[in-house]
Amino acid sequence: MRFEIFTLFPNMFSGVFDDSILQRARESGRIEIFLHDIRAYARDRHHVTDETAYGGGGGMVMKPEPIFEAVETILGNEPARRPPLILLTPQGRVFNTDLAREFAQQPHLALLCGRYEGVDERVRALVTDEISIGDYVLTGGEIPAMVVVDAVSRFIPGVIGDPSAPHQDSHAAGLLEHPHYTRPLEFRGMRVPDILVSGHHAQIERWRRNESLKRTWERRPDLLPRAALSEDDKQFLRALGWRDEQ
């Protein structure tokens, strides 16, 4: 999969994309990441990319000309032949596992990092989607772009060593993930649950499912109405105080 990232600060990405899983994915050719400095496409002598807003008010607004120039130079002038272009903005729909899985089906994805007070409204004529990573405001779209690339890459075959992992993680099935344990068997008086060393795989799977349900009920009950719950799941949740109509 190929990612194109349009940003005013390409150096922000070096530590994230040049280490660990994403680095190995790039080296193996499973993902490609290209960073494009919007400032390089500003035609004036000083490469100005932002201006004060018409009508007054605080903050600066990203100018449309360098963004259009960058996108059309890199992705082409024909919108129908361009990959999806996603604007990272607090005004976008909230990013989640379903969207990460959906984006991973694309062979080519472009991300536009907003900055300052945002982009000139006319830039939205270029974009195909707008994404936020949460109901808060960051200094720019670079960190959200990193989040999107990381989350999407996990669904690309071969990026994660265990191919089933992205489908078992928290939120993948609408629930939070169950607890994990490893050696030592006991640490500072805290012991691994006996069921996990029992060898009874069916019982272990039921324990993990119940712990996932319990953790979701305690921490994110808002997820349960959308989760695929069996009758056994519902019976377990009812014992915790959950009601079907919640």
KEMARNU-452908 format. One record per atom (N, C-alpha, C): x negated, y negated, z negated; residue in three letters. Coordinates in steps of 0.001 Angstrom, whole numbers, plus 500000, padded with zeros to 6 digits. Layout:
// residues N
XYZALA...
***
This chain:
// residues 246
499152501188500000MET500000500000500000MET499117498763500000MET499563497746500705ARG498796496503500835ARG499520495369500116ARG498803494695499221PHE499330493518498527PHE498618492271499049PHE499391491234499360GLU498836489924499691GLU499276488965498579GLU498330488269497975ILE498653487357496879ILE498212485943497249ILE499165485034497243PHE498901483627497543PHE498864482857496230PHE497736482192495963THR497517481582494659THR496587480382494772THR496666479498493813LEU495710478397493692LEU494483478804492876LEU494560479951492206PHE493486480368491300PHE493120481833491526PHE492500482148492652PRO492178483563492944PRO491199484183491961PRO490359483372491307ASN489386483947490372ASN490038484560489142ASN491283484199488862MET491972484769487710MET492160486275487822MET492128486803489040PHE492489488204489258PHE491303489168489155PHE490078488643489118SER488915489509489252SER488814490550488133SER489034490175486896GLY488898491140485812GLY489964492211485822GLY491163491854486237VAL492294492792486201VAL492197493828487308VAL491843493387488496PHE491849494286489645PHE490522495009489864PHE489502494648489101ASP488181495230489306ASP487785496169488181ASP488755496771487533ASP488449497681486432ASP489534498743486330ASP489200499835485697SER490153500873485303SER490921501461486497SER492215501720486282ILE493030502458487250ILE493170501709488562ILE493400500391488509LEU493565499634489742LEU492273499600490554LEU491140499534489879GLN489869499581490601GLN489714500909491334GLN490017502010490646ARG489895503328491285ARG490875503469492435ARG492070502912492268ALA493059502974493345ALA492592502202494565ALA491923501086494339ARG491382500304495463ARG490237501051496126ARG489359501614495325GLU488196502316495874GLU488617503542496680GLU489703504185496276SER490180505382496990SER491039505024498197SER491357503739498350GLY492164503313499491GLY493660503477499308GLY494092503818498086ARG495529503980497864ARG496245502629497812ARG495544501603497353ILE496098500253497422ILE495016499310497953ILE495473498256498623GLU494603497178499068GLU495164495877498504GLU494286495017497996ILE494713493749497422ILE493906492629498068ILE494609491685498674PHE493964490555499323PHE494450489270498670PHE493493488446498249LEU493789487184497583LEU493582486033498569LEU494548485136498618HIS494499484015499553HIS494621482713498769HIS493615481875498881ASP493569480604498172ASP494399479572498928ASP495521479174498362ILE496413478218499019ILE495691476898499295ILE494786476530498421ARG494067475259498573ARG493276475207499881ARG492828476353500345ALA492054476399501589ALA492897476023502808ALA494209475999502647TYR495093475704503773TYR495667474288503720TYR495193473506502763ALA495576472094502709ALA494719471325503707ALA495331470538504575ARG494610469937505697ARG493985468585505372ARG494370467976504289ASP493797466665503979ASP492374466812503454ASP491664465709503380ARG490261465726503018ARG490009466291501624ARG490906466026500704HIS490709466441499317HIS491437467752498974HIS492034468371499955HIS492739469653499766HIS493777469559498640HIS494630468567498743VAL495668468344497738VAL496789469361497932VAL497172470021496859THR498228471044496942THR499442470714496076THR499396469594495316ASP500532469251494470ASP500706467736494444ASP501939467315494201GLU502282465896494144GLU503330465683493065GLU503531464423492681THR504598464098491737THR505955464330492403THR506956464551491585ALA508283464873492098ALA509040463628492536ALA509745463734493653TYR510681462678494028TYR511741462560492944TYR512100461331492606GLY513109461107491578GLY512535460958490194GLY511195461148490078GLY510554460976488787GLY510576462224487930GLY510077462090486725GLY509992463224485802GLY508554463685485643GLY508313464439484595GLY506966464913484317GLY506588466097485171GLY505276466334485246GLY504798467514485952GLY504616467300487438GLY503858468202488032MET503568468155489460MET504295469292490169MET504509469117491464VAL505215470097492285VAL504294470554493410VAL504244471865493658MET503413472389494745MET503977471961496090MET503122471393496935LYS503521470884498241LYS503877472024499197LYS504805471800500110PRO505191472872501028PRO504174473164502120PRO503469472102502626GLU502623472311503806GLU501545473373503622GLU500744473332502531PRO499706474366502395PRO500274475772502245PRO501424475871501586ILE502024477196501388ILE502508477763502714ILE503228476950503489PHE503685477411504803PHE502497477786505681PHE501471476933505652GLU500280477189506479GLU499620478502506086GLU499480478741504776ALA498842479970504303ALA499654481202504688ALA500942481158504407VAL501797482324504672VAL501872482623506161VAL502060481602506977GLU502202481834508418GLU500877482235509069GLU499766481748508528THR498463482165509059THR498181483627508733THR498469484029507514ILE498141485394507069ILE499198486404507508ILE500462486033507370LEU501547487001507610LEU502222486850508967LEU501935485759509670GLY502524485573510992GLY503683484602510978GLY504056484145512163ASN505104483139512323ASN506495483728512500ASN506595485036512641GLU507898485661512877GLU508412486268511572GLU509396485640510944PRO509894486145509647PRO510311487607509673PRO510900488056510773ALA511393489431510842ALA510254490450510808ALA509047490006511151ARG507920490937511201ARG507001490798510000ARG507347489889509094ARG506533489702507897ARG506964490666506804ARG506046491027505912PRO506445491843504749PRO507279491004503795PRO507967491631502865PRO508697490856501848PRO507746489900501129PRO508195488661500942LEU507405487654500233LEU508151487291498959LEU507546487576497815ILE508189487397496513ILE507587486196495808ILE508436485274495411LEU508006484121494627LEU508075484483493151LEU506965484331492439LEU506943484563490988LEU507349483270490300LEU508516483278489663THR509084482075489081THR509995482430487912THR510071481590486877PRO510993481861485767PRO512452481879486203PRO512735481363487391GLN514110481318487877GLN514534482596488602GLN513605483547488763GLY513918484760489507GLY514645485802488677GLY515088486854489353ARG515705487972488626ARG514619488703487850ARG514995489293486729VAL514011489861485814VAL513468491183486360VAL512158491287486387PHE511462492469486882PHE511663493641485931PHE511854494832486486ASN512028496024485666ASN511538497260486426ASN511692498419485804THR511199499659486404THR511869499957487735THR513171499709487832ASP513875499971489091ASP513306499134490234ASP513002497867489947LEU512428497016490978LEU511010497466491338LEU510233497872490336ALA508881498374490613ALA508942499582491536ALA509871500485491259ARG510030501677492094ARG510477501288493507ARG511382500319493577GLU511877499850494879GLU510750499206495695GLU509965498348495071PHE508876497676495775PHE507812498668496234PHE507640499745495480ALA506618500735495824ALA506937501467497125ALA508174501367497594GLN508547501985498870GLN508071501157500056GLN507655499920499794GLN507178499046500860GLN505702499341501162GLN505312499402502420PRO503887499576502728PRO503088498285502581PRO503801497154502531HIS503143495845502553HIS504005494890501735HIS503409494212500760LEU504157493327499875LEU503327492064499639LEU503985490900499709ALA503294489624499490ALA503876488932498262ALA502990488322497476LEU503382487649496246LEU502905486198496299LEU503796485277495979LEU503475483855495961LEU503527483361494521LEU502401482861494030CYS502304482423492636CYS502664480944492509CYS503768480678491829GLY504131479302491552GLY503213478704490491GLY503198477371490414ARG502374476661489426ARG503048475350489061ARG502605474768487982TYR503061473447487532TYR504579473469487324TYR505300472466487868GLU506763472455487747GLU507428473414488722GLU506637474024489584GLY507172474956490563GLY506832474519491971GLY507470475161492934VAL507220474859494345VAL508288473909494871VAL507921473155495891ASP508911472360496622ASP510045473291497070ASP511265472842496888GLU512424473692497158GLU512413474268498572GLU511822473561499514ARG511814474030500905ARG510968475287501099ARG510087475574500132VAL509285476802500207VAL510183478031500138VAL511329477884499509ARG512232479033499382ARG512757479521500724ARG512596478726501756ALA512952479189503103ALA512021480305503568ALA510846480394502951LEU509870481427503312LEU510093482743502587LEU510579482657501341VAL510563483835500471VAL511784484715500686VAL511607485994500373THR512707486954500498THR513275487360499138THR512539487050498062ASP512994487419496723ASP512284486529495709ASP512874486417494522GLU512266485656493431GLU512310486512492174GLU511160486638491524ILE511022487555490393ILE510447486824489186ILE511015487128488025SER510489486671486736SER510131487902485914SER509097487811485076ILE508772488956484222ILE509383488818482837ILE510189487782482609GLY510847487640481317GLY511368486241481113GLY512181486082480098ASP512814484794479834ASP511908483901479003ASP510801483519479599TYR509856482593478999TYR509067481984480145TYR508293480944479859VAL507567480235480909VAL506066480364480669VAL505336480728481715LEU503883480812481673LEU503296479623482431LEU501977479510482417THR501340478398483110THR501357478564484621THR501654479748485094GLY501711479973486536GLY502128481382486857GLY502221481680488158GLY502686482994488597GLY501599484039488714GLY500361483690488365GLU499264484646488529GLU499411485857487610GLU499676485618486333ILE499845486755485413ILE501060487601485799ILE502220487009486131PRO503314487838486645PRO502933488639487888PRO502137488058488777ALA501710488804489962ALA500876490015489568ALA500009489859488572MET499219490988488074MET500132492071487522MET501157491657486787VAL502106492610486211VAL502817493388487312VAL503268492681488341VAL503990493337489436VAL503084494334490154VAL501860493925490473VAL500938494837491165VAL500670496080490321VAL500441495890489023ASP500151497023488145ASP501343497965488060ASP502527497412487818ALA503717498252487658ALA504087498971488949ALA503991498280490073VAL504325498883491366VAL503316499968491720VAL502042499700491468SER500988500659491837SER501164502006491147SER501734502009489953ARG501931503263489226ARG502864504218489974ARG503701503685490852PHE504622504542491604PHE504051504971492957PHE502850504538493278ILE502223504928494539ILE501494506251494330ILE501793507264495108PRO501198508589494904PRO499677508537494832PRO499132509198493806GLY497696509300493650GLY497071508237492780GLY497804507164492461VAL497226506103491633VAL497082506569490186VAL498116507239489675ILE498082507792488322ILE497707509266488407ILE496810509701487538GLY496358511085487569GLY497492512083487418GLY498417511808486504ASP499589512664486305ASP500731512090487130ASP501092512709488253PRO502120512131489126PRO503491512023488477PRO503724512776487402SER505036512710486745SER505111511565485741SER503962510982485377ALA503917509985484311ALA504838508786484551ALA504822508149485737PRO505672506980485915PRO507163507267485757PRO507543508524485933HIS508950508893485836HIS509345509341484429HIS508345509410483509GLN508614509802482133GLN508372508675481144GLN507755507603481602ASP507419506485480720ASP508672505784480216ASP508467504887479228SER509579504069478745SER510261503360479918SER511586503352479874HIS512455502681480851HIS512665503487482129HIS511800504469482410ALA511941505197483660ALA513285505897483755ALA513767506442482624ALA515065507125482615ALA516093506333481819ALA515823505062481628GLY516762504215480901GLY516577504242479400GLY515556504960478912LEU515298505071477474LEU513851504690477179LEU513571504402475903LEU512197504234475479LEU511549505606475299LEU510253505657475487GLU509556506938475447GLU509411507448474013GLU509322508768473875HIS509154509427472584HIS507755509176472028HIS507521509426470730PRO506185509268470142PRO505192510277470720PRO503909509901470690HIS502826510786471135HIS501840511007469989HIS501248512193469965TYR500223512520468966TYR499075513257469645TYR497884513134469059THR496734513906469507THR495880514261468287THR494733514886468485ARG493865515255467374ARG493360514009466649ARG493158514109465317PRO493234515292464448PRO494671515606464038PRO494869516805463537LEU496188517247463132LEU496718516403461975LEU495800515995461077GLU496192515133459955GLU495217513974459853GLU495742512792459639PHE494902511597459533PHE495456510694458440PHE494663510485457398ARG495033509640456267ARG496410509992455695ARG496629511277455554GLY497867511757454967GLY499030511823455937GLY498815511406457164MET499879511444458180MET499640512635459089MET500629513541459136ARG500468514801459852ARG501291514805461138ARG500758515450462143VAL501499515649463389VAL502731516497463088VAL503902516154463611PRO505093516976463368PRO504863518437463749PRO505317519313462865ASP505078520749463062ASP505617521249464391ASP506705520691464859ILE507324521166466096ILE506365521063467272ILE505482520057467258LEU504597519836468402LEU503465520856468479LEU503214521562467400VAL502174522603467418VAL502792523988467286VAL504107524069467462SER504820525343467286SER504702526247468503SER504475525660469687GLY504445526461470909GLY505811526720471504GLY506891526254470856HIS508249526455471372HIS508595525288472307HIS508358525484473595HIS508445524380474563HIS509850523799474675HIS510854524631474637ALA512226524124474736ALA512563523255473523ALA512133523707472346GLN512386522926471135GLN511590521615471135GLN510374521679471678ILE509560520465471783ILE510235519450472691ILE510759519927473818GLU511438519011474749GLU512678518393474109GLU513411519192473329ARG514598518645472656ARG514188517615471608ARG513105517911470865TRP512602516958469865TRP512203515653470544TRP511487515754471641ARG511058514553472355ARG512254513748472866ARG513241514465473362ARG514441513767473846ARG515133513047472689ARG515287513742471574ASN515949513128470417ASN515164511929469886ASN513851512053469854GLU513030510924469391GLU513126509742470344GLU513227510041471616SER513414508975472606SER514754508279472400SER515787509067472177LEU517116508501471903LEU517105507667470625LEU516475508210469591LYS516427507509468304LYS515682506185468421LYS514548506212469093ARG513741504987469249ARG514509503933470062ARG515208504388471074THR515987503450471884THR517129502864471066THR517796503694470287TRP518898503228469443TRP518402502208468424TRP517233502450467855GLU516704501561466816GLU516145500258467380GLU515530500335468576ARG514797499169469092ARG515479498470470264ARG516123499246471136ARG516749498651472318ARG518111499293472584ARG519064499123471666PRO520380499746471884PRO521080499238473135PRO520681498080473623ASP521293497536474839ASP521022498404476065ASP520019499301475986LEU519713500178477117LEU520647501371477212LEU521223501772476102LEU521988503026476063LEU523202503060476989LEU523972501970477116PRO525133502053478011PRO524771502379479458PRO523536502098479869ARG523136502350481255ARG522353503655481415ARG522039504298480305ALA521242505524480371ALA522121506726480730ALA521508507704481378ALA522208508953481708ALA522149509860480488ALA523269509978479782LEU523307510717478521LEU524136511984478667LEU523579513089478190SER524324514342478149SER525228514342476917SER526085515343476810GLU526947515445475635GLU526114515695474384GLU525028516473474514ASP524124516686473371ASP523479515370472946ASP523095514558473922ASP522518513247473614ASP523513512397472828ASP524738512373473292LYS525763511547472652LYS526051512030471233LYS526094513358471077GLN526339513910469751GLN525220513507468789GLN523977513560469258PHE522839513162468426PHE522923511680468067PHE523256510850469037LEU523358509407468800LEU524504509074467850LEU525610509786467977ARG526749509520467080ARG526351509764465632ARG525500510773465420ALA525031511052464050ALA524179509910463504ALA523608509107464413LEU522809507950463999LEU523659506696463796LEU524929506772464234GLY525804505613464090GLY526229504978465391GLY525783505544466513TRP526150505014467833TRP527592505366468153TRP528274504467468858ARG529634504733469337ARG529658504607470853ARG530428505476471487ASP530461505538472954ASP530817504216473597ASP531660503430472946GLU532133502187473556GLU531131501055473425GLU530009501298472725GLN529027500225472534GLN528320499904473846GLN
***
